[in-house]
Amino acid sequence: MTTLETAVWTAVCRVQDLAPERGAAALLGSDQVALFRLLDGRVLAVQQHDPFSDAHVISRGIVGSRSVDGVEVPTVASPMYKQVFDLTTGRCLDAAGKTPARGLSPDLRTWPVRVSDGLVEVGR
């Protein structure tokens, strides 16, 4: 597991390149990641691959929020079948009656993100 202390940081874009509450795709080595800049200034990264449709489309999803155990969490709804994912943990909050393709996990992988001198850096 990558932690903030052990991460190798890769600059992927400038924070101003990310529109608030819109996704953007980036390539991190061989991994496609979906970046989301929230209204509170945080930038979060999850896998671009949608485990339900088996397509790389998560960055095109709809950003929102949902109450989870009494706490509001930022979410993204897949543009394909509308599954909702917690952007902070990657957990699938609503499978929308579907099962993941090819036996994949329903949850999205996440990466640590930091903004340094205006650059968005993703850790691995």
C-alpha positions as CSV (number, residue, x, y, z in Angstrom):
1,M,0.0,0.0,0.0
2,T,1.3,3.4,-0.9
3,T,1.4,6.0,1.9
4,L,2.2,9.7,1.8
5,E,5.6,8.9,3.3
6,T,6.5,6.1,0.9
7,A,5.0,7.5,-2.3
8,V,7.0,8.3,-5.4
9,W,5.4,11.5,-6.7
10,T,4.7,12.1,-10.4
11,A,3.6,15.5,-11.7
12,V,0.6,15.0,-14.0
13,C,-0.8,18.5,-14.7
14,R,-1.2,22.0,-13.2
15,V,-4.0,22.4,-10.7
16,Q,-5.5,25.2,-12.9
17,D,-5.8,22.7,-15.8
18,L,-8.5,20.9,-13.8
19,A,-12.0,22.4,-13.9
20,P,-13.7,22.2,-10.6
21,E,-16.1,19.2,-10.3
22,R,-15.1,17.9,-13.7
23,G,-12.9,14.8,-14.3
24,A,-9.7,14.6,-16.3
25,A,-7.8,11.5,-17.4
26,A,-4.1,11.1,-16.9
27,L,-1.6,8.3,-17.6
28,L,0.5,7.3,-14.6
29,G,3.0,4.7,-15.9
30,S,0.7,2.0,-17.3
31,D,-2.2,3.1,-15.1
32,Q,-5.0,5.3,-16.3
33,V,-6.2,7.6,-13.5
34,A,-9.2,9.9,-13.3
35,L,-8.5,13.2,-11.5
36,F,-11.2,15.3,-9.8
37,R,-10.7,18.8,-8.4
38,L,-13.4,19.5,-5.8
39,L,-14.8,22.9,-4.9
40,D,-13.0,22.7,-1.5
41,G,-9.7,22.6,-3.4
42,R,-8.9,18.9,-2.9
43,V,-7.8,16.8,-5.9
44,L,-8.6,13.1,-5.8
45,A,-7.5,10.3,-8.0
46,V,-9.2,7.0,-8.8
47,Q,-8.8,4.4,-11.5
48,Q,-10.2,5.5,-14.9
49,H,-11.4,1.9,-15.6
50,D,-15.1,1.3,-14.8
51,P,-15.3,-2.2,-13.4
52,F,-19.0,-2.5,-14.4
53,S,-18.8,-1.5,-18.1
54,D,-15.1,-2.6,-18.5
55,A,-14.4,0.8,-20.2
56,H,-12.0,3.6,-19.3
57,V,-14.6,6.3,-18.6
58,I,-14.7,7.3,-15.0
59,S,-13.3,10.8,-15.6
60,R,-16.4,11.5,-17.7
61,G,-18.7,10.8,-14.7
62,I,-20.9,13.1,-12.8
63,V,-19.4,14.5,-9.6
64,G,-21.7,14.9,-6.5
65,S,-21.9,13.9,-2.9
66,R,-23.7,11.5,-0.7
67,S,-24.1,10.9,3.0
68,V,-22.3,7.8,4.2
69,D,-22.7,7.0,7.8
70,G,-23.8,10.6,8.5
71,V,-20.8,12.1,6.7
72,E,-21.0,13.8,3.3
73,V,-18.5,12.3,0.9
74,P,-17.6,13.4,-2.7
75,T,-18.8,10.9,-5.3
76,V,-18.6,10.2,-9.0
77,A,-21.4,8.4,-10.9
78,S,-20.2,6.3,-13.8
79,P,-21.3,7.7,-17.2
80,M,-22.1,4.2,-18.4
81,Y,-24.5,2.4,-15.9
82,K,-24.6,5.1,-13.2
83,Q,-22.8,3.2,-10.4
84,V,-21.8,5.7,-7.7
85,F,-18.3,5.6,-6.1
86,D,-16.8,7.4,-3.1
87,L,-14.0,9.5,-4.5
88,T,-12.0,9.3,-1.2
89,T,-12.0,5.5,-0.8
90,G,-13.0,4.2,-4.2
91,R,-15.8,2.2,-2.6
92,C,-18.8,1.4,-4.8
93,L,-21.8,3.0,-2.9
94,D,-24.5,2.0,-5.4
95,A,-24.1,-0.9,-7.9
96,A,-27.3,0.1,-9.7
97,G,-28.4,-3.5,-10.0
98,K,-25.3,-4.6,-11.9
99,T,-22.3,-6.8,-11.2
100,P,-18.8,-6.0,-12.2
101,A,-17.4,-7.3,-15.5
102,R,-15.1,-10.4,-15.6
103,G,-15.3,-10.9,-11.9
104,L,-13.6,-7.5,-11.2
105,S,-13.8,-5.8,-7.8
106,P,-16.7,-3.3,-7.6
107,D,-14.5,-0.7,-6.0
108,L,-12.1,1.7,-7.7
109,R,-8.4,1.9,-6.8
110,T,-7.3,5.2,-5.4
111,W,-4.0,7.1,-5.4
112,P,-2.6,9.7,-3.0
113,V,-2.6,13.2,-4.5
114,R,-0.8,16.4,-3.4
115,V,-0.6,19.9,-4.9
116,S,2.9,21.3,-4.8
117,D,3.8,24.7,-6.3
118,G,0.6,24.6,-8.4
119,L,1.4,21.1,-9.8
120,V,-0.9,18.1,-9.2
121,E,1.3,15.2,-8.2
122,V,0.0,11.6,-7.9
123,G,1.8,9.1,-5.7
124,R,2.6,5.5,-6.4
